[in-house]
């Protein structure tokens, strides 16, 4: 099941061509995106996702996205969805055609959640740490690298996942060249020790996590300590639990890191899932 809507709120056929071959997203990967989880017709963290889209657009010198336009496209997808109770809603925003008038291309696409992702939510994943090739000061020192922008240039992220597969793992935890933890290719890292949740700061060149932020809000209400601070890769094996969070994967535990099985964090995972879900309980 797929539903494709344009920014004017009209539907398009997802089986027919939409993007021109000279659109700069095709030619150069020049664009940005967000993925919003929708559960029972209700988008989660819609505002923070749009704020992040605007932030990415500014980093790429793209025209500021219109909230009204993306709301129209989103509503069209939701109104015409007849699939499962969960939707991965993708917003895409590109620089438009090469040599054109600068008008961006934008759309919203509703997709089913992959069964593989659902299985991993329940059973956990194995991961490897991979060097991202820059140090913890690169984002501040070299803003033109677009570290922390959610761009459509995901070739490195996908190459990292293929490398993980070659190493017998399912996921990646990126690190800086000086040993600090960054994020997963499509997720935010959370390390738990006792009743303290930790995640790396966005200032080192990663995306601020929307799902991680929702979990932290819920945990703080129930008396947990939350910290956004640098984490060294060497610290991960000593944590009570390591988790990867994203809109689609929700809160997924890492059970094996670099080929070494970690202590069982299943009870902790159950508690974090409960906290996360409580943020959206009616």
GISUL-V454856 format. One record per backbone hydrogen bond with DSSP energy under -1.0 kcal/mol. CO is the residue of the C=O (numbers start at 1). NH is the residue of the N-H. Records with the same first field share a line. If there is no record, write none. Layout:
CO: NH / NH
This chain:
3: 110
4: 12
5: 108
6: 9
10: 6
13: 16
20: 23
22: 98
23: 26 / 27
24: 28 / 30
29: 31
30: 95
31: 152
32: 93
34: 91
36: 89
37: 44
38: 87
39: 42
42: 39
45: 49
46: 50
47: 51
48: 52
49: 53
50: 54
51: 55
52: 56
53: 57
54: 58
55: 59
56: 60
57: 62
58: 61
66: 70
67: 71
68: 72
69: 73
70: 74
71: 75
72: 76
73: 77
74: 78
75: 79
76: 80
85: 40
87: 38
88: 111
89: 36
90: 109
91: 34
92: 107
93: 32
96: 24
97: 100
105: 94
107: 92
108: 5
109: 90
110: 3
111: 88
114: 118
115: 119
116: 120
117: 121
118: 122
119: 123
120: 124
125: 255 / 256
126: 170 / 171
127: 258
128: 173
130: 175
134: 177
135: 138
137: 141
138: 142
142: 145
143: 146
146: 149
149: 151
150: 33
152: 154
154: 158
155: 159
156: 160
157: 161
158: 162
159: 163
160: 164
161: 165
162: 166
163: 167
164: 169
165: 168
171: 128
173: 130
174: 182
175: 132
176: 179
179: 233
180: 176
183: 174
187: 184
188: 245
190: 243
191: 198
192: 240 / 241
193: 196
195: 225
196: 193
197: 227
198: 191
199: 229
201: 204
202: 205 / 206
209: 213
210: 214
211: 215
212: 216
213: 217
214: 218
215: 219
216: 220
217: 221
218: 222
219: 224
220: 223
225: 197
227: 199
231: 181
232: 235
233: 236
235: 238
236: 239
241: 192
242: 254
243: 190
244: 252
245: 188
246: 250
250: 246
252: 244
253: 125
255: 262
256: 127
257: 260
260: 257
265: 269
266: 270
267: 271
268: 272
269: 273
270: 274
271: 275
272: 276
273: 277
274: 278
276: 279
277: 280
